[in-house]
Amino acid sequence: MQLRGYSPKTIDSYSNNLNRFLLFIDKPVDDLTTEDVRSFLLSLIKKKLSTSYINSAYFVCQLFFKSVLK
C-alpha cells in the first residue's frame, strides 16, 4: 500500500478493516469467497454503521481479493 501512495492513516484503517473481516469469517484465506464478503458487509449494515465505514470495508476486501489473492 505504501508503494501505491496510501497515507499511513489509510493503511492503518484498511489494516484494521481487513483484520475485522478475517476475524469475522474465521476460515483459511484460501477458502474465502465473495459470499464471505457479502456476509461481512451485511453484518456491518445490520450494525447500522456509516456508509463511509461500509464503503471502506468493501474497498479493503476488493483490494485484498484483487491485489493479494489475485
All heavy atoms as a GROMACS GRO file, in nm:
protein
  576
    1MET      N    1   0.082  -0.118   0.000
    1MET     CA    2   0.000   0.000   0.000
    1MET      C    3   0.087   0.126   0.000
    1MET      O    4   0.047   0.227  -0.056
    1MET     CB    5  -0.095  -0.002   0.120
    1MET     CG    6  -0.200  -0.114   0.111
    1MET     SD    7  -0.313  -0.121   0.250
    1MET     CE    8  -0.419   0.016   0.212
    2GLN      N    9   0.202   0.115   0.061
    2GLN     CA   10   0.294   0.228   0.059
    2GLN      C   11   0.340   0.256  -0.083
    2GLN      O   12   0.353   0.371  -0.124
    2GLN     CB   13   0.414   0.203   0.150
    2GLN     CG   14   0.381   0.211   0.296
    2GLN     CD   15   0.500   0.175   0.383
    2GLN    OE1   16   0.587   0.098   0.343
    2GLN    NE2   17   0.503   0.231   0.503
    3LEU      N   18   0.363   0.149  -0.160
    3LEU     CA   19   0.406   0.164  -0.298
    3LEU      C   20   0.299   0.232  -0.383
    3LEU      O   21   0.330   0.298  -0.482
    3LEU     CB   22   0.441   0.029  -0.360
    3LEU     CG   23   0.564  -0.041  -0.302
    3LEU    CD1   24   0.575  -0.182  -0.359
    3LEU    CD2   25   0.689   0.039  -0.331
    4ARG      N   26   0.173   0.217  -0.345
    4ARG     CA   27   0.062   0.279  -0.417
    4ARG      C   28   0.035   0.421  -0.370
    4ARG      O   29  -0.054   0.488  -0.420
    4ARG     CB   30  -0.064   0.197  -0.402
    4ARG     CG   31  -0.056   0.065  -0.474
    4ARG     CD   32  -0.184  -0.013  -0.453
    4ARG     NE   33  -0.183  -0.131  -0.535
    4ARG     CZ   34  -0.289  -0.180  -0.596
    4ARG    NH1   35  -0.405  -0.121  -0.582
    4ARG    NH2   36  -0.280  -0.288  -0.669
    5GLY      N   37   0.108   0.467  -0.268
    5GLY     CA   38   0.095   0.604  -0.221
    5GLY      C   39  -0.014   0.627  -0.118
    5GLY      O   40  -0.056   0.740  -0.097
    6TYR      N   41  -0.062   0.520  -0.054
    6TYR     CA   42  -0.163   0.536   0.050
    6TYR      C   43  -0.101   0.605   0.172
    6TYR      O   44   0.014   0.580   0.206
    6TYR     CB   45  -0.219   0.401   0.094
    6TYR     CG   46  -0.310   0.334  -0.009
    6TYR    CD1   47  -0.258   0.250  -0.106
    6TYR    CD2   48  -0.447   0.355  -0.005
    6TYR    CE1   49  -0.341   0.188  -0.199
    6TYR    CE2   50  -0.530   0.293  -0.097
    6TYR     CZ   51  -0.477   0.210  -0.193
    6TYR     OH   52  -0.559   0.149  -0.284
    7SER      N   53  -0.179   0.689   0.237
    7SER     CA   54  -0.130   0.758   0.357
    7SER      C   55  -0.122   0.659   0.473
    7SER      O   56  -0.192   0.557   0.473
    7SER     CB   57  -0.224   0.873   0.394
    7SER     OG   58  -0.344   0.823   0.451
    8PRO      N   59  -0.038   0.688   0.572
    8PRO     CA   60  -0.028   0.600   0.689
    8PRO      C   61  -0.163   0.579   0.758
    8PRO      O   62  -0.194   0.469   0.803
    8PRO     CB   63   0.069   0.672   0.780
    8PRO     CG   64   0.154   0.753   0.687
    8PRO     CD   65   0.061   0.796   0.577
    9LYS      N   66  -0.245   0.684   0.763
    9LYS     CA   67  -0.377   0.672   0.826
    9LYS      C   68  -0.466   0.576   0.749
    9LYS      O   69  -0.538   0.495   0.807
    9LYS     CB   70  -0.441   0.810   0.837
    9LYS     CG   71  -0.570   0.812   0.914
    9LYS     CD   72  -0.622   0.954   0.929
    9LYS     CE   73  -0.753   0.953   1.006
    9LYS     NZ   74  -0.808   1.088   1.022
   10THR      N   75  -0.463   0.583   0.616
   10THR     CA   76  -0.541   0.493   0.532
   10THR      C   77  -0.492   0.350   0.546
   10THR      O   78  -0.573   0.257   0.557
   10THR     CB   79  -0.534   0.538   0.385
   10THR    OG1   80  -0.586   0.670   0.375
   10THR    CG2   81  -0.614   0.445   0.295
   11ILE      N   82  -0.363   0.331   0.550
   11ILE     CA   83  -0.306   0.197   0.567
   11ILE      C   84  -0.351   0.138   0.700
   11ILE      O   85  -0.392   0.022   0.707
   11ILE     CB   86  -0.152   0.200   0.557
   11ILE    CG1   87  -0.111   0.237   0.414
   11ILE    CG2   88  -0.091   0.066   0.599
   11ILE    CD1   89   0.038   0.264   0.398
   12ASP      N   90  -0.349   0.218   0.804
   12ASP     CA   91  -0.393   0.172   0.936
   12ASP      C   92  -0.541   0.135   0.935
   12ASP      O   93  -0.581   0.030   0.985
   12ASP     CB   94  -0.365   0.279   1.041
   12ASP     CG   95  -0.393   0.232   1.181
   12ASP    OD1   96  -0.347   0.121   1.217
   12ASP    OD2   97  -0.460   0.306   1.257
   13SER      N   98  -0.622   0.220   0.874
   13SER     CA   99  -0.766   0.196   0.866
   13SER      C  100  -0.795   0.069   0.786
   13SER      O  101  -0.876  -0.016   0.827
   13SER     CB  102  -0.834   0.316   0.801
   13SER     OG  103  -0.970   0.289   0.778
   14TYR      N  104  -0.731   0.054   0.671
   14TYR     CA  105  -0.751  -0.065   0.587
   14TYR      C  106  -0.704  -0.190   0.658
   14TYR      O  107  -0.769  -0.294   0.651
   14TYR     CB  108  -0.679  -0.048   0.454
   14TYR     CG  109  -0.757   0.026   0.348
   14TYR    CD1  110  -0.850   0.124   0.381
   14TYR    CD2  111  -0.738  -0.002   0.213
   14TYR    CE1  112  -0.921   0.192   0.283
   14TYR    CE2  113  -0.809   0.066   0.115
   14TYR     CZ  114  -0.900   0.162   0.150
   14TYR     OH  115  -0.971   0.227   0.054
   15SER      N  116  -0.593  -0.182   0.729
   15SER     CA  117  -0.542  -0.298   0.802
   15SER      C  118  -0.641  -0.341   0.910
   15SER      O  119  -0.666  -0.461   0.928
   15SER     CB  120  -0.407  -0.266   0.865
   15SER     OG  121  -0.312  -0.241   0.766
   16ASN      N  122  -0.696  -0.244   0.980
   16ASN     CA  123  -0.795  -0.276   1.084
   16ASN      C  124  -0.920  -0.338   1.025
   16ASN      O  125  -0.974  -0.436   1.079
   16ASN     CB  126  -0.831  -0.151   1.165
   16ASN     CG  127  -0.720  -0.107   1.256
   16ASN    OD1  128  -0.638  -0.186   1.299
   16ASN    ND2  129  -0.716   0.022   1.285
   17ASN      N  130  -0.967  -0.283   0.913
   17ASN     CA  131  -1.086  -0.340   0.847
   17ASN      C  132  -1.060  -0.480   0.795
   17ASN      O  133  -1.146  -0.568   0.806
   17ASN     CB  134  -1.134  -0.249   0.734
   17ASN     CG  135  -1.220  -0.137   0.782
   17ASN    OD1  136  -1.292  -0.150   0.880
   17ASN    ND2  137  -1.214  -0.025   0.714
   18LEU      N  138  -0.944  -0.503   0.739
   18LEU     CA  139  -0.912  -0.637   0.690
   18LEU      C  140  -0.904  -0.736   0.805
   18LEU      O  141  -0.954  -0.848   0.795
   18LEU     CB  142  -0.780  -0.636   0.612
   18LEU     CG  143  -0.737  -0.770   0.554
   18LEU    CD1  144  -0.842  -0.826   0.459
   18LEU    CD2  145  -0.602  -0.758   0.485
   19ASN      N  146  -0.847  -0.694   0.915
   19ASN     CA  147  -0.840  -0.780   1.033
   19ASN      C  148  -0.980  -0.814   1.083
   19ASN      O  149  -1.009  -0.930   1.116
   19ASN     CB  150  -0.758  -0.713   1.143
   19ASN     CG  151  -0.729  -0.806   1.257
   19ASN    OD1  152  -0.691  -0.921   1.236
   19ASN    ND2  153  -0.748  -0.758   1.378
   20ARG      N  154  -1.070  -0.716   1.086
   20ARG     CA  155  -1.208  -0.741   1.128
   20ARG      C  156  -1.276  -0.840   1.034
   20ARG      O  157  -1.349  -0.930   1.079
   20ARG     CB  158  -1.287  -0.611   1.132
   20ARG     CG  159  -1.254  -0.525   1.250
   20ARG     CD  160  -1.347  -0.402   1.255
   20ARG     NE  161  -1.294  -0.308   1.350
   20ARG     CZ  162  -1.221  -0.200   1.319
   20ARG    NH1  163  -1.195  -0.173   1.193
   20ARG    NH2  164  -1.176  -0.120   1.412
   21PHE      N  165  -1.253  -0.825   0.906
   21PHE     CA  166  -1.311  -0.917   0.808
   21PHE      C  167  -1.262  -1.060   0.831
   21PHE      O  168  -1.341  -1.154   0.837
   21PHE     CB  169  -1.278  -0.871   0.666
   21PHE     CG  170  -1.309  -0.972   0.559
   21PHE    CD1  171  -1.439  -1.011   0.534
   21PHE    CD2  172  -1.207  -1.029   0.484
   21PHE    CE1  173  -1.469  -1.104   0.435
   21PHE    CE2  174  -1.235  -1.122   0.385
   21PHE     CZ  175  -1.366  -1.159   0.360
   22LEU      N  176  -1.132  -1.075   0.844
   22LEU     CA  177  -1.074  -1.209   0.862
   22LEU      C  178  -1.119  -1.273   0.993
   22LEU      O  179  -1.143  -1.394   0.998
   22LEU     CB  180  -0.922  -1.203   0.852
   22LEU     CG  181  -0.869  -1.162   0.714
   22LEU    CD1  182  -0.717  -1.142   0.718
   22LEU    CD2  183  -0.909  -1.262   0.606
   23LEU      N  184  -1.132  -1.194   1.098
   23LEU     CA  185  -1.181  -1.247   1.225
   23LEU      C  186  -1.328  -1.285   1.215
   23LEU      O  187  -1.372  -1.386   1.271
   23LEU     CB  188  -1.161  -1.145   1.338
   23LEU     CG  189  -1.017  -1.123   1.383
   23LEU    CD1  190  -1.010  -1.007   1.482
   23LEU    CD2  191  -0.960  -1.249   1.444
   24PHE      N  192  -1.405  -1.205   1.143
   24PHE     CA  193  -1.548  -1.234   1.125
   24PHE      C  194  -1.568  -1.364   1.049
   24PHE      O  195  -1.650  -1.447   1.086
   24PHE     CB  196  -1.614  -1.118   1.049
   24PHE     CG  197  -1.758  -1.141   1.016
   24PHE    CD1  198  -1.856  -1.118   1.111
   24PHE    CD2  199  -1.796  -1.186   0.890
   24PHE    CE1  200  -1.990  -1.139   1.081
   24PHE    CE2  201  -1.929  -1.207   0.859
   24PHE     CZ  202  -2.026  -1.184   0.955
   25ILE      N  203  -1.493  -1.384   0.942
   25ILE     CA  204  -1.510  -1.503   0.858
   25ILE      C  205  -1.453  -1.627   0.926
   25ILE      O  206  -1.510  -1.733   0.920
   25ILE     CB  207  -1.445  -1.480   0.720
   25ILE    CG1  208  -1.516  -1.365   0.648
   25ILE    CG2  209  -1.448  -1.606   0.635
   25ILE    CD1  210  -1.666  -1.383   0.631
   26ASP      N  211  -1.337  -1.612   0.989
   26ASP     CA  212  -1.276  -1.720   1.067
   26ASP      C  213  -1.258  -1.850   0.988
   26ASP      O  214  -1.305  -1.957   1.029
   26ASP     CB  215  -1.358  -1.745   1.195
   26ASP     CG  216  -1.283  -1.834   1.293
   26ASP    OD1  217  -1.159  -1.827   1.297
   26ASP    OD2  218  -1.349  -1.911   1.366
   27LYS      N  219  -1.193  -1.838   0.874
   27LYS     CA  220  -1.155  -1.957   0.798
   27LYS      C  221  -1.030  -1.924   0.719
   27LYS      O  222  -0.993  -1.808   0.706
   27LYS     CB  223  -1.269  -2.006   0.709
   27LYS     CG  224  -1.312  -1.915   0.597
   27LYS     CD  225  -1.432  -1.981   0.528
   27LYS     CE  226  -1.474  -1.910   0.404
   27LYS     NZ  227  -1.591  -1.972   0.341
   28PRO      N  228  -0.962  -2.026   0.668
   28PRO     CA  229  -0.837  -2.001   0.595
   28PRO      C  230  -0.857  -1.907   0.476
   28PRO      O  231  -0.961  -1.911   0.408
   28PRO     CB  232  -0.794  -2.140   0.546
   28PRO     CG  233  -0.864  -2.235   0.637
   28PRO     CD  234  -0.992  -2.168   0.676
   29VAL      N  235  -0.758  -1.826   0.450
   29VAL     CA  236  -0.763  -1.728   0.342
   29VAL      C  237  -0.789  -1.795   0.207
   29VAL      O  238  -0.862  -1.742   0.124
   29VAL     CB  239  -0.632  -1.645   0.340
   29VAL    CG1  240  -0.628  -1.553   0.219
   29VAL    CG2  241  -0.616  -1.566   0.468
   30ASP      N  242  -0.734  -1.912   0.187
   30ASP     CA  243  -0.752  -1.984   0.060
   30ASP      C  244  -0.898  -2.025   0.036
   30ASP      O  245  -0.936  -2.054  -0.077
   30ASP     CB  246  -0.664  -2.107   0.054
   30ASP     CG  247  -0.516  -2.074   0.046
   30ASP    OD1  248  -0.483  -1.961   0.002
   30ASP    OD2  249  -0.433  -2.158   0.084
   31ASP      N  250  -0.979  -2.027   0.141
   31ASP     CA  251  -1.118  -2.071   0.130
   31ASP      C  252  -1.216  -1.954   0.121
   31ASP      O  253  -1.337  -1.976   0.118
   31ASP     CB  254  -1.156  -2.159   0.249
   31ASP     CG  255  -1.077  -2.289   0.253
   31ASP    OD1  256  -1.028  -2.333   0.147
   31ASP    OD2  257  -1.064  -2.347   0.362
   32LEU      N  258  -1.168  -1.831   0.118
   32LEU     CA  259  -1.256  -1.715   0.114
   32LEU      C  260  -1.331  -1.707  -0.018
   32LEU      O  261  -1.277  -1.741  -0.124
   32LEU     CB  262  -1.175  -1.586   0.134
   32LEU     CG  263  -1.110  -1.568   0.270
   32LEU    CD1  264  -1.026  -1.442   0.271
   32LEU    CD2  265  -1.215  -1.562   0.380
   33THR      N  266  -1.455  -1.660  -0.010
   33THR     CA  267  -1.538  -1.644  -0.128
   33THR      C  268  -1.600  -1.504  -0.129
   33THR      O  269  -1.598  -1.433  -0.028
   33THR     CB  270  -1.652  -1.747  -0.130
   33THR    OG1  271  -1.740  -1.720  -0.019
   33THR    CG2  272  -1.599  -1.890  -0.119
   34THR      N  273  -1.660  -1.470  -0.241
   34THR     CA  274  -1.730  -1.342  -0.248
   34THR      C  275  -1.852  -1.342  -0.155
   34THR      O  276  -1.892  -1.238  -0.105
   34THR     CB  277  -1.774  -1.310  -0.391
   34THR    OG1  278  -1.851  -1.418  -0.443
   34THR    CG2  279  -1.654  -1.285  -0.481
   35GLU      N  280  -1.907  -1.459  -0.131
   35GLU     CA  281  -2.020  -1.469  -0.037
   35GLU      C  282  -1.976  -1.430   0.105
   35GLU      O  283  -2.054  -1.372   0.180
   35GLU     CB  284  -2.079  -1.610  -0.038
   35GLU     CG  285  -2.208  -1.622   0.039
   35GLU     CD  286  -2.318  -1.528  -0.011
   35GLU    OE1  287  -2.330  -1.508  -0.132
   35GLU    OE2  288  -2.392  -1.474   0.075
   36ASP      N  289  -1.853  -1.459   0.140
   36ASP     CA  290  -1.800  -1.419   0.270
   36ASP      C  291  -1.796  -1.266   0.281
   36ASP      O  292  -1.828  -1.210   0.385
   36ASP     CB  293  -1.658  -1.474   0.291
   36ASP     CG  294  -1.657  -1.626   0.301
   36ASP    OD1  295  -1.754  -1.684   0.350
   36ASP    OD2  296  -1.556  -1.685   0.258
   37VAL      N  297  -1.759  -1.202   0.173
   37VAL     CA  298  -1.756  -1.055   0.171
   37VAL      C  299  -1.897  -1.000   0.188
   37VAL      O  300  -1.921  -0.909   0.267
   37VAL     CB  301  -1.691  -1.001   0.042
   37VAL    CG1  302  -1.700  -0.849   0.037
   37VAL    CG2  303  -1.548  -1.048   0.030
   38ARG      N  304  -1.990  -1.058   0.115
   38ARG     CA  305  -2.130  -1.014   0.127
   38ARG      C  306  -2.181  -1.030   0.269
   38ARG      O  307  -2.249  -0.942   0.322
   38ARG     CB  308  -2.218  -1.092   0.030
   38ARG     CG  309  -2.198  -1.056  -0.113
   38ARG     CD  310  -2.300  -1.126  -0.202
   38ARG     NE  311  -2.270  -1.098  -0.340
   38ARG     CZ  312  -2.220  -1.186  -0.426
   38ARG    NH1  313  -2.196  -1.308  -0.387
   38ARG    NH2  314  -2.195  -1.150  -0.550
   39SER      N  315  -2.150  -1.142   0.329
   39SER     CA  316  -2.192  -1.169   0.466
   39SER      C  317  -2.134  -1.067   0.563
   39SER      O  318  -2.202  -1.015   0.652
   39SER     CB  319  -2.150  -1.310   0.505
   39SER     OG  320  -2.181  -1.338   0.637
   40PHE      N  321  -2.006  -1.037   0.545
   40PHE     CA  322  -1.939  -0.938   0.630
   40PHE      C  323  -2.002  -0.800   0.614
   40PHE      O  324  -2.034  -0.732   0.712
   40PHE     CB  325  -1.790  -0.934   0.596
   40PHE     CG  326  -1.712  -0.829   0.670
   40PHE    CD1  327  -1.702  -0.832   0.807
   40PHE    CD2  328  -1.649  -0.727   0.600
   40PHE    CE1  329  -1.629  -0.734   0.876
   40PHE    CE2  330  -1.576  -0.630   0.666
   40PHE     CZ  331  -1.567  -0.633   0.804
   41LEU      N  332  -2.022  -0.758   0.490
   41LEU     CA  333  -2.080  -0.626   0.465
   41LEU      C  334  -2.223  -0.617   0.518
   41LEU      O  335  -2.263  -0.516   0.575
   41LEU     CB  336  -2.076  -0.593   0.316
   41LEU     CG  337  -1.937  -0.578   0.256
   41LEU    CD1  338  -1.947  -0.558   0.105
   41LEU    CD2  339  -1.860  -0.465   0.321
   42LEU      N  340  -2.298  -0.723   0.503
   42LEU     CA  341  -2.434  -0.726   0.557
   42LEU      C  342  -2.432  -0.712   0.709
   42LEU      O  343  -2.517  -0.642   0.766
   42LEU     CB  344  -2.506  -0.853   0.516
   42LEU     CG  345  -2.652  -0.865   0.556
   42LEU    CD1  346  -2.733  -0.749   0.498
   42LEU    CD2  347  -2.709  -0.997   0.510
   43SER      N  348  -2.335  -0.774   0.773
   43SER     CA  349  -2.325  -0.762   0.920
   43SER      C  350  -2.297  -0.618   0.960
   43SER      O  351  -2.348  -0.570   1.063
   43SER     CB  352  -2.219  -0.857   0.976
   43SER     OG  353  -2.089  -0.807   0.953
   44LEU      N  354  -2.219  -0.547   0.880
   44LEU     CA  355  -2.190  -0.407   0.909
   44LEU      C  356  -2.314  -0.321   0.889
   44LEU      O  357  -2.340  -0.229   0.967
   44LEU     CB  358  -2.076  -0.356   0.819
   44LEU     CG  359  -1.941  -0.426   0.833
   44LEU    CD1  360  -1.840  -0.364   0.737
   44LEU    CD2  361  -1.891  -0.422   0.976
   45ILE      N  362  -2.391  -0.352   0.786
   45ILE     CA  363  -2.516  -0.279   0.761
   45ILE      C  364  -2.614  -0.301   0.875
   45ILE      O  365  -2.678  -0.207   0.923
   45ILE     CB  366  -2.578  -0.322   0.625
   45ILE    CG1  367  -2.488  -0.275   0.511
   45ILE    CG2  368  -2.720  -0.271   0.609
   45ILE    CD1  369  -2.522  -0.336   0.376
   46LYS      N  370  -2.625  -0.424   0.921
   46LYS     CA  371  -2.716  -0.455   1.032
   46LYS      C  372  -2.676  -0.383   1.161
   46LYS      O  373  -2.761  -0.354   1.244
   46LYS     CB  374  -2.722  -0.606   1.055
   46LYS     CG  375  -2.799  -0.679   0.947
   46LYS     CD  376  -2.805  -0.827   0.974
   46LYS     CE  377  -2.885  -0.898   0.866
   46LYS     NZ  378  -2.890  -1.043   0.887
   47LYS      N  379  -2.548  -0.356   1.175
   47LYS     CA  380  -2.500  -0.281   1.292
   47LYS      C  381  -2.524  -0.131   1.276
   47LYS      O  382  -2.490  -0.054   1.365
   47LYS     CB  383  -2.350  -0.306   1.314
   47LYS     CG  384  -2.318  -0.445   1.359
   47LYS     CD  385  -2.167  -0.461   1.378
   47LYS     CE  386  -2.132  -0.602   1.418
   47LYS     NZ  387  -1.986  -0.618   1.432
   48LYS      N  388  -2.578  -0.093   1.160
   48LYS     CA  389  -2.609   0.046   1.129
   48LYS      C  390  -2.486   0.137   1.133
   48LYS      O  391  -2.490   0.249   1.182
   48LYS     CB  392  -2.720   0.099   1.219
   48LYS     CG  393  -2.849   0.021   1.203
   48LYS     CD  394  -2.961   0.080   1.280
   48LYS     CE  395  -3.082  -0.011   1.256
   48LYS     NZ  396  -3.206   0.048   1.280
   49LEU      N  397  -2.377   0.084   1.080
   49LEU     CA  398  -2.255   0.163   1.070
   49LEU      C  399  -2.269   0.260   0.952
   49LEU      O  400  -2.353   0.242   0.864
   49LEU     CB  401  -2.135   0.071   1.053
   49LEU     CG  402  -2.108  -0.022   1.172
   49LEU    CD1  403  -1.999  -0.121   1.140
   49LEU    CD2  404  -2.071   0.059   1.295
   50SER      N  405  -2.186   0.360   0.951
   50SER     CA  406  -2.196   0.464   0.848
   50SER      C  407  -2.166   0.408   0.710
   50SER      O  408  -2.093   0.310   0.695
   50SER     CB  409  -2.102   0.579   0.879
   50SER     OG  410  -1.968   0.540   0.857
   51THR      N  411  -2.221   0.475   0.611
   51THR     CA  412  -2.197   0.435   0.472
   51THR      C  413  -2.049   0.443   0.438
   51THR      O  414  -1.996   0.355   0.370
   51THR     CB  415  -2.278   0.524   0.377
   51THR    OG1  416  -2.417   0.512   0.411
   51THR    CG2  417  -2.258   0.484   0.232
   52SER      N  418  -1.982   0.546   0.488
   52SER     CA  419  -1.839   0.559   0.458
   52SER      C  420  -1.759   0.445   0.520
   52SER      O  421  -1.663   0.397   0.459
   52SER     CB  422  -1.786   0.695   0.503
   52SER     OG  423  -1.797   0.709   0.642
   53TYR      N  424  -1.798   0.400   0.638
   53TYR     CA  425  -1.730   0.288   0.702
   53TYR      C  426  -1.750   0.160   0.621
   53TYR      O  427  -1.656   0.085   0.596
   53TYR     CB  428  -1.782   0.268   0.846
   53TYR     CG  429  -1.708   0.163   0.922
   53TYR    CD1  430  -1.596   0.194   0.998
   53TYR    CD2  431  -1.747   0.029   0.916
   53TYR    CE1  432  -1.527   0.097   1.068
   53TYR    CE2  433  -1.678  -0.069   0.984
   53TYR     CZ  434  -1.568  -0.034   1.061
   53TYR     OH  435  -1.499  -0.132   1.128
   54ILE      N  436  -1.873   0.139   0.578
   54ILE     CA  437  -1.905   0.019   0.500
   54ILE      C  438  -1.833   0.023   0.365
   54ILE      O  439  -1.779  -0.078   0.319
   54ILE     CB  440  -2.056   0.003   0.484
   54ILE    CG1  441  -2.119  -0.022   0.622
   54ILE    CG2  442  -2.092  -0.109   0.387
   54ILE    CD1  443  -2.269  -0.010   0.626
   55ASN      N  444  -1.830   0.140   0.302
   55ASN     CA  445  -1.756   0.154   0.176
   55ASN      C  446  -1.608   0.125   0.194
   55ASN      O  447  -1.546   0.059   0.110
   55ASN     CB  448  -1.775   0.294   0.117
   55ASN     CG  449  -1.910   0.313   0.056
   55ASN    OD1  450  -1.978   0.217   0.020
   55ASN    ND2  451  -1.952   0.437   0.045
   56SER      N  452  -1.553   0.172   0.303
   56SER     CA  453  -1.412   0.146   0.332
   56SER      C  454  -1.388  -0.005   0.347
   56SER      O  455  -1.291  -0.059   0.293
   56SER     CB  456  -1.370   0.220   0.459
   56SER     OG  457  -1.237   0.190   0.492
   57ALA      N  458  -1.477  -0.071   0.418
   57ALA     CA  459  -1.464  -0.217   0.436
   57ALA      C  460  -1.474  -0.289   0.302
   57ALA      O  461  -1.401  -0.384   0.275
   57ALA     CB  462  -1.571  -0.267   0.533
   58TYR      N  463  -1.564  -0.242   0.216
   58TYR     CA  464  -1.580  -0.301   0.083
   58TYR      C  465  -1.450  -0.286   0.002
   58TYR      O  466  -1.402  -0.382  -0.058
   58TYR     CB  467  -1.697  -0.236   0.009
   58TYR     CG  468  -1.700  -0.270  -0.137
   58TYR    CD1  469  -1.747  -0.394  -0.180
   58TYR    CD2  470  -1.655  -0.180  -0.233
   58TYR    CE1  471  -1.749  -0.428  -0.314
   58TYR    CE2  472  -1.657  -0.212  -0.367
   58TYR     CZ  473  -1.703  -0.336  -0.407
   58TYR     OH  474  -1.703  -0.369  -0.540
   59PHE      N  475  -1.394  -0.166   0.001
   59PHE     CA  476  -1.273  -0.141  -0.076
   59PHE      C  477  -1.154  -0.220  -0.022
   59PHE      O  478  -1.067  -0.263  -0.097
   59PHE     CB  479  -1.242   0.008  -0.085
   59PHE     CG  480  -1.336   0.080  -0.176
   59PHE    CD1  481  -1.418   0.180  -0.128
   59PHE    CD2  482  -1.345   0.047  -0.311
   59PHE    CE1  483  -1.507   0.245  -0.211
   59PHE    CE2  484  -1.434   0.112  -0.396
   59PHE     CZ  485  -1.515   0.211  -0.345
   60VAL      N  486  -1.151  -0.241   0.109
   60VAL     CA  487  -1.046  -0.324   0.168
   60VAL      C  488  -1.057  -0.467   0.115
   60VAL      O  489  -0.957  -0.527   0.073
   60VAL     CB  490  -1.055  -0.325   0.322
   60VAL    CG1  491  -0.974  -0.434   0.382
   60VAL    CG2  492  -1.014  -0.191   0.377
   61CYS      N  493  -1.177  -0.519   0.116
   61CYS     CA  494  -1.198  -0.656   0.065
   61CYS      C  495  -1.164  -0.665  -0.083
   61CYS      O  496  -1.099  -0.760  -0.127
   61CYS     CB  497  -1.342  -0.700   0.090
   61CYS     SG  498  -1.384  -0.721   0.264
   62GLN      N  499  -1.205  -0.564  -0.158
   62GLN     CA  500  -1.175  -0.562  -0.301
   62GLN      C  501  -1.024  -0.559  -0.325
   62GLN      O  502  -0.973  -0.635  -0.408
   62GLN     CB  503  -1.241  -0.440  -0.364
   62GLN     CG  504  -1.225  -0.432  -0.514
   62GLN     CD  505  -1.293  -0.310  -0.571
   62GLN    OE1  506  -1.282  -0.201  -0.515
   62GLN    NE2  507  -1.364  -0.328  -0.680
   63LEU      N  508  -0.955  -0.473  -0.255
   63LEU     CA  509  -0.810  -0.464  -0.268
   63LEU      C  510  -0.744  -0.596  -0.230
   63LEU      O  511  -0.654  -0.645  -0.300
   63LEU     CB  512  -0.756  -0.351  -0.179
   63LEU     CG  513  -0.605  -0.331  -0.179
   63LEU    CD1  514  -0.560  -0.273  -0.312
   63LEU    CD2  515  -0.564  -0.237  -0.066
   64PHE      N  516  -0.790  -0.657  -0.122
   64PHE     CA  517  -0.733  -0.783  -0.076
   64PHE      C  518  -0.753  -0.895  -0.178
   64PHE      O  519  -0.659  -0.967  -0.212
   64PHE     CB  520  -0.794  -0.822   0.059
   64PHE     CG  521  -0.737  -0.945   0.120
   64PHE    CD1  522  -0.605  -0.948   0.162
   64PHE    CD2  523  -0.813  -1.059   0.136
   64PHE    CE1  524  -0.551  -1.062   0.219
   64PHE    CE2  525  -0.760  -1.174   0.194
   64PHE     CZ  526  -0.628  -1.175   0.235
   65PHE      N  527  -0.876  -0.907  -0.231
   65PHE     CA  528  -0.904  -1.013  -0.326
   65PHE      C  529  -0.830  -0.991  -0.459
   65PHE      O  530  -0.774  -1.085  -0.514
   65PHE     CB  531  -1.054  -1.023  -0.354
   65PHE     CG  532  -1.126  -1.115  -0.258
   65PHE    CD1  533  -1.156  -1.075  -0.130
   65PHE    CD2  534  -1.164  -1.243  -0.297
   65PHE    CE1  535  -1.222  -1.158  -0.042
   65PHE    CE2  536  -1.229  -1.328  -0.211
   65PHE     CZ  537  -1.259  -1.285  -0.083
   66LYS      N  538  -0.828  -0.868  -0.508
   66LYS     CA  539  -0.767  -0.842  -0.639
   66LYS      C  540  -0.615  -0.834  -0.636
   66LYS      O  541  -0.548  -0.887  -0.723
   66LYS     CB  542  -0.823  -0.712  -0.698
   66LYS     CG  543  -0.965  -0.725  -0.746
   66LYS     CD  544  -1.011  -0.597  -0.811
   66LYS     CE  545  -1.151  -0.614  -0.867
   66LYS     NZ  546  -1.199  -0.490  -0.931
   67SER      N  547  -0.562  -0.768  -0.534
   67SER     CA  548  -0.418  -0.743  -0.532
   67SER      C  549  -0.338  -0.848  -0.457
   67SER      O  550  -0.224  -0.875  -0.492
   67SER     CB  551  -0.390  -0.605  -0.470
   67SER     OG  552  -0.448  -0.504  -0.548
   68VAL      N  553  -0.397  -0.904  -0.354
   68VAL     CA  554  -0.323  -1.002  -0.273
   68VAL      C  555  -0.352  -1.145  -0.317
   68VAL      O  556  -0.261  -1.222  -0.345
   68VAL     CB  557  -0.354  -0.983  -0.122
   68VAL    CG1  558  -0.281  -1.088  -0.039
   68VAL    CG2  559  -0.317  -0.843  -0.076
   69LEU      N  560  -0.480  -1.180  -0.324
   69LEU     CA  561  -0.517  -1.317  -0.359
   69LEU      C  562  -0.519  -1.341  -0.509
   69LEU      O  563  -0.506  -1.454  -0.554
   69LEU     CB  564  -0.655  -1.351  -0.301
   69LEU     CG  565  -0.667  -1.347  -0.149
   69LEU    CD1  566  -0.808  -1.384  -0.106
   69LEU    CD2  567  -0.565  -1.439  -0.084
   70LYS      N  568  -0.536  -1.236  -0.586
   70LYS     CA  569  -0.542  -1.241  -0.734
   70LYS      C  570  -0.642  -1.344  -0.780
   70LYS      O  571  -0.626  -1.427  -0.859
   70LYS     CB  572  -0.404  -1.263  -0.792
   70LYS     CG  573  -0.312  -1.149  -0.755
   70LYS     CD  574  -0.178  -1.158  -0.820
   70LYS     CE  575  -0.098  -1.046  -0.760
   70LYS     NZ  576   0.004  -0.992  -0.822
   0.00000   0.00000   0.00000
